[in-house]
Every structure is written in structure tokens, then in C-alpha cells.
């Protein structure tokens, strides 16, 4: 039985999150490009580059949101919950205009998005896909292997390769 895998450290978790985010954005943008009029990119290279830009912007947006929430909570006061709600809404809403501007400047016509609502739909689908991946990952992580169960192969759970068979 192989040794237990060590816990993930923060840089690994950051890398995994960014990588999965870029890959998911790439798939979601690709589907929107192929099957809707909401978004159009000239090539897969452009689609992948847009995915990278959108993942970085999404990460920065959530980092700003978390900073604002911490700052307002530290200040306290009787209306801090209202301040948190307004701040989070403003950051999340206004960030979409930053996304549109950044894509417009960086890709200069290689990407066409049908405006704010179109971008919102793409990000909404991306968020749903990311939440689904996180749910599956948590469920798989919660399953405890049964040491009495006989697992064929090397214990990795993968089928044996032809050379190893």
C-alpha cells in the first residue's frame, strides 16, 4: 500500500486552483464560442489566452472582495453587515466592466463578447462548473479507502499499463 500523500501546502493549492480555473474557463469559453453568439474568439490560442486573463482577473476580484470584507469587519460598527453586502456587490458588479475593458485592450478585436450580460453569463457558467469540480473533489477526498479491500495493480486505483501487466 503506498504511503499517504502529504497535505497540500498553500503554493500547491494556489497552483492547482489557478490551473483548474484556466482549464475550466478554456472549456467554458470554447463551448460559448462554438455554440452561442455570446462570445467569439478567432482561434483556440486566443480562447486559452482569454481563459488565463479571466482566471487572473477572477482571482484578483475575489482577493479584493476578501480584503474589503476583512477591512469592514475590523472596523465593526452597527451597520458593518450592510457595508459588507454593499461592498461585495459593488466589487463583484463593477469587476465585470474591468473584465470587459481588459479583454478589449489585450485582445483588440480578436475576442467579441456581447456585452455585460454575455460576460455575466459566461462567468456564471464558469462559477457553476468550478463549484461542481470542487464538490466532486470534496466528495472524493471524503471517501476513506478500505484497507481490507483488495485493489488490483499498484494501489493507485488506475488500471495496469500494458508494460506492467
N, C-alpha and C positions, 0 to 999 in steps of 0.2 A: 504494500500500500504506500503510495507516495506521501511525502510529508505535507502537512497542511501549508497552504500558500500564505505568506505573510500578509498582514493587513496593508491596505493601500495607504501610502503616505500622501500628503497634500499635493505635491507636484504631480504625482501619478494620477490622482483624482482629477486635477485640473486638465492634464493632457487628455485623459480619457473623455472627459466631458466635452472638451473642445473638438476632439476628433469625431466623436459620435455626433455632436451638433453639426459639424461641417458635412459629414456624410448624410445625415438626415435632411439638412437643408438642400443638399445636392439632389437627393431623390425627390423631395417635395417640389423644388423648383423645376426639376426635369419633368415631373408629371404635369405641373401647371403649364409649362412650355409646350408640351406635346398635346394636351387635351383641352386647354382653355384659351380664351383670348385675354385673360387677365395679365399674363406675363409672357414675354417673348425674349429669348436670347438667341444670338447668332450661332453659337456653337456650344459643344459640351465644355470646352475650356472656359468659355465665358460663364456658363452655368456654374462651374466649380468655383471660379473666382468670385462670383456673386455670393455663393454659399459661404465662402471664407469671410468675406466682408460682412455679411449679415450675421454670422456667428459671433464675430468680434464685436459688432455693434450691439448685439443682444446681450453679450457678456457685460459690456460696459454699461448698458442700460440697467441691468439687474444690480450691478455693483453700485451705481449711483442711487438706485432705489433703496438698497440696503443701508447705504451711508445716510441717506435722508431720514430713514426710519430710526436708525440709532441716534442721530443728532436730535430729532424731535423728542424721542423718549428720554434722553438725558436731560433735556430742558424741563420735561414734566409739565405740570400745569393742568388746570381743569379741562382744557379743550385739546389736549395733545392727541387724542384719538381722531378728532376731526382734522387736525393738522396732518396726521399721518395719512388719512384717507385722501385728502386733497392733494398732498404732495405725491403720493404714489400714483394717483390718477393723472396728474399733470405730467409726471415723468414718463409714464407709460404712453400717454396720448401724444405728447409732443415729440417723443423719440421717433415716432413713425415718420414725421417730417424730416428729421435728421437722416433717417434711413433713405428716404426718397432723394434728398439732396446729395448725400454721399454717393449713392448709386449713379445719380445723374452726372456728378462731377467725375467720378472714377471711370465710368464706362462710356460716357459721352456718346449715347445713341446706340450702343451695342446691346442695350437692355431696354425694353419697353415694359413699363408697369402701368396698369390702367388706373393710376392714382392712389389716393389714400386708402379707399375701400379695398381695392385689389391687393395692396400690400398688407392690409389688415387681415384679409382672408388667408393669404399665404402664411403669415406669421401665426395665425390661429391654427391652421392645419399643422404647421411645424411644431407648435407647442403641444398639440394633441398627440402627434407622433412621438415626441420626446417623452411625454408623460407615460405613454404606452410602453416605450422601451424601458423607462425607469421602473414601472410596475412589474414588468416581466423580469427584470434584473433582480428586484427585491424578492419576488416570489422564488426565483431560482436560488437566491442566496439563503432564503429561509429554509429550504429543504435540507434536512440533515441526512447525510449518507448513512445507510445501514451497514455497519461493519460486518454483519453476518451474511449480507447478500453477496453472492459470488458475481463479480463483474468480470466479463471476459476481457482479455487483452492486457494492457499495461496499467489499468486502473484509471486511465484518463477519461473513460466513457466514450471514446472515439473508436470507430471500427478499426481493426488492424490494417496496416498498409500491406500491399501485396508482397513487399520485401520481407516484412515481419511475419507474414502468415506461413 
